[in-house]
Amino acid sequence: MKLYGYWRSSAAYRVRIALNLKGLQAEHISVHLVKDGGQQHKPEYIDLNPQELVPTLVIKNTASESELKLTQSLAIIDYLEQVAPDVNLLPKSAASRAVVNSMALLVACDVHPLNNLGILQYLSNELEVSDEQKSAWYHHWIHKGFKALEVLLEQHSGQYCFGDSVTLADVCLIPQVYNAKRFNVPLDDYPNINRIWDNCNQLDSFKMALPENQEDAVI
Ligand SMILES: N[C@@H](CCC(=O)N[C@@H](CS)C(=O)NCC(=O)O)C(=O)O
């Protein structure tokens, strides 16, 4: 398996955590999202991912010599969930599974897309908003999402987002918190998120996936 990602990409970070939790190995290939105008926009990468985003997971079928190219981090994680079910990221019961998915999707669908690199670049380059306005935009969407997530965590969390087992909700939340810290969002009002951040980052699977622990990290 080859994972095309970037050390600072939250979506690639999700896949790295899931691979680690499931004990799966992948060759990590760096797609520099900024250098040369962004390697995600080069024709050779667009062949893998027409959305020009990371991550992409490429799985070689040696028998048929074909390649499966998977895009969208949650689709990739769903694939891993099916092929490596020994470690489950979703609970079995329909109700619990729906709650975990609600938390994961809150982050992955309603927070992350508003703050991803392409959107922030569009705000600066096309709409010509100031750095201050861009920062206000970023902070606004993080606070809106995290405020709502805190309510769900108050009801459902234990050591992690859903009780005391790591789930897809943690896999989505931790990269978003990392990103929020990077953009200096004050997180004091989110005690559950802070606790879960501390607990997850004590686990090897999360530590190994941290951006600064990637080969392409530039610190
Ligand atoms: N929904 C997608 C989001 C992917 C995404 O936004 N990736 C970002 C990095 S976290 C990216 O490649 N940005 C490059 C760009 O916007 O040009 C997923 O979950 O895979």
The ligand as an SDF file (V2000), in Angstrom:
LIG
                    3D

 20 19  0  0  0  0  0  0  0  0999 V2000
  -12.5920   15.4060    2.3480 N   0  0  0  0  0  0  0  0  0  0  0  0
  -11.2400   15.1890    1.9570 C   0  0  0  0  0  0  0  0  0  0  0  0
  -10.4400   16.4140    2.2970 C   0  0  0  0  0  0  0  0  0  0  0  0
   -9.0340   16.3520    1.7590 C   0  0  0  0  0  0  0  0  0  0  0  0
   -8.3380   17.6710    1.9430 C   0  0  0  0  0  0  0  0  0  0  0  0
   -8.9560   18.7390    2.1270 O   0  0  0  0  0  0  0  0  0  0  0  0
   -7.0070   17.6260    1.9000 N   0  0  0  0  0  0  0  0  0  0  0  0
   -6.2560   18.8330    2.0560 C   0  0  0  0  0  0  0  0  0  0  0  0
   -5.1890   18.6550    3.1230 C   0  0  0  0  0  0  0  0  0  0  0  0
   -5.9220   18.3180    4.6920 S   0  0  0  0  0  0  0  0  0  0  0  0
   -5.5450   19.1480    0.7620 C   0  0  0  0  0  0  0  0  0  0  0  0
   -5.0840   18.2650    0.0660 O   0  0  0  0  0  0  0  0  0  0  0  0
   -5.4620   20.4470    0.4330 N   0  0  0  0  0  0  0  0  0  0  0  0
   -4.7730   20.8770   -0.7350 C   0  0  0  0  0  0  0  0  0  0  0  0
   -5.4650   21.9880   -1.4210 C   0  0  0  0  0  0  0  0  0  0  0  0
   -6.4890   22.4600   -0.9080 O   0  0  0  0  0  0  0  0  0  0  0  0
   -4.9650   22.4000   -2.4710 O   0  0  0  0  0  0  0  0  0  0  0  0
  -10.6960   13.9540    2.6920 C   0  0  0  0  0  0  0  0  0  0  0  0
  -11.1780   13.6770    3.7780 O   0  0  0  0  0  0  0  0  0  0  0  0
   -9.8160   13.2680    2.1540 O   0  0  0  0  0  0  0  0  0  0  0  0
  1  2  1  0
  2  3  1  0
  2 18  1  0
  3  4  1  0
  4  5  1  0
  5  6  2  0
  5  7  1  0
  7  8  1  0
  8  9  1  0
  8 11  1  0
  9 10  1  0
 11 12  2  0
 11 13  1  0
 13 14  1  0
 14 15  1  0
 15 16  2  0
 15 17  1  0
 18 19  2  0
 18 20  1  0
M  END
$$$$
